Amino acid sequence: MEWTRAKRYLPYDQWSAERLLKLQAQADRSQYQLRYHIRPKSGLLNDPNGFSYFNGAYHVFYQSFPFGAVHGLKSWMHMTSPDMVNWQEQGLAIAPDTTYDSHGAYSGSAIQQGDKLFLMYTGNHRTEDWERIPYQLGAWMDKTGKVTKLPQPLFKNPAGISEHFRDPQVIKANGKFYAVLGAQTASDQTGQVMLYQSKDLLNWEKAGFLHFTDEKLGYMVECPNLVKVDGKYVLIFCPQGLSQEVSDYQNIYPNMYVIFDDINWDTLEAVNPSPLYNLDGGFDVYATQAFNDQDGTAYAISWVGLPDISYPTDDENWANCLSQVKELHLKDGRLYQTPVSGIASLHEFEQSLENTPEICAVTDNQYELELTIAPNQQGNLYLQTDKDLKHGVKLTFDTAAGYLALDRSQTSQPFNEKYGLIRSSRLPAQQAAKLRIFVDHSLIEVFVNDGEQVLTGRYFTSPAASRIAFDQPVNYRGHYWDMRPI
Ligand code: FRU
């Protein structure tokens, strides 16, 4: 199908149920389909939205275009879970069915207020001349999951801010509510994080820009969110067009974070901010959303996918997934991300490992592998590989020099080659390396040294190969578990 503008923005009720069912069946049959991560039933998934705890369950929504693998008319799809691992789909929560969100119910967040969950999001509206108006919108979700939109927008882009003004994250701080938004200045197109404030979630006024760096943040910031982690603030955000001199990143757009001690709420200055750090050392993490749960613990979930990049499953009319949920902590001035404890509830069968070059001859490419590689070891670990180690995803390591790389250059369906096929990072030299590797058919998540780094990537290679093996003798210990599908 040719994705004309008219097709992309066709109202949902004009698509046939038959087409949707066909697309769902096609996605489900895909050899690349994930089985224990949140993935679209059909069409395209992007940003996680409204990640929260409410009414005894965790909630996450995601940006969805169910009718094809393109960025068309977006809505919010709703998932709930008792443990942030076992997710259940609850259906469409916010449809793009009003004037204000006529061209997409874009990204936003959720916060509990009384016995309801307040959803705040950007309504993407286009005029007949295709001029974009970003409306910041509100809706209430009750305990039955029923969503009622507020009849009027909360606010629009203020003077001096272009049409690129979106992705509000509502937080409680300084005795009121703040909305943290991505913004672009109209005069010189620079990316900014802007704060609005409110006492009641309904009446909002501009607070100003959040000052947390002297660097120029490219031409736009998307999906900013502010969480408290172990007593400090962490701002997670996606600058577009950031200079490679500010931060070394290879993806088309990075997902970054900054840590600061506090915020001066009068001047909106971050107190003692860190430099900008890359949130994920892999290929595809973007639009990560974090929140503090009822105990104050911070959790994050990411879109595994990037804007303006095509993925091989586009040909099968579906695209992308969400990462697993990561618990956040601070250590030595860096953000540590670890799998939530509930992930172990998916373990089905355990095997202990020690020093054998072949870890598993046959798997169903749906597992967790935990390895401690001894100091002074070098080699390549092949996943989803064949007898000759010709194809597959590769982890190259050197625990003497301190090096780790995620390499998708030997996969049978390489893609996005323009931005490189290898992502490398440093390990502490001459020390053991602890890896928790999660594989889900076409997704790999590698947690390094208790979450000091995470390397996430999609990869597309023949499932006929499913072997896990080192290419040479390596001194290591570990465990393998099959993962139960959700
Ligand atoms: C980031 C983003 C957001 C926007 C949403 C639209 O991936 O572009 O800025 O709200 O996706 O789907």
Residues whose N, C-alpha, C, O or C-beta is under 5 A from the ligand:
A	BS01	FRU	D47 Q63 K74 Y106 S107 R166 D167 E222 C223 A287
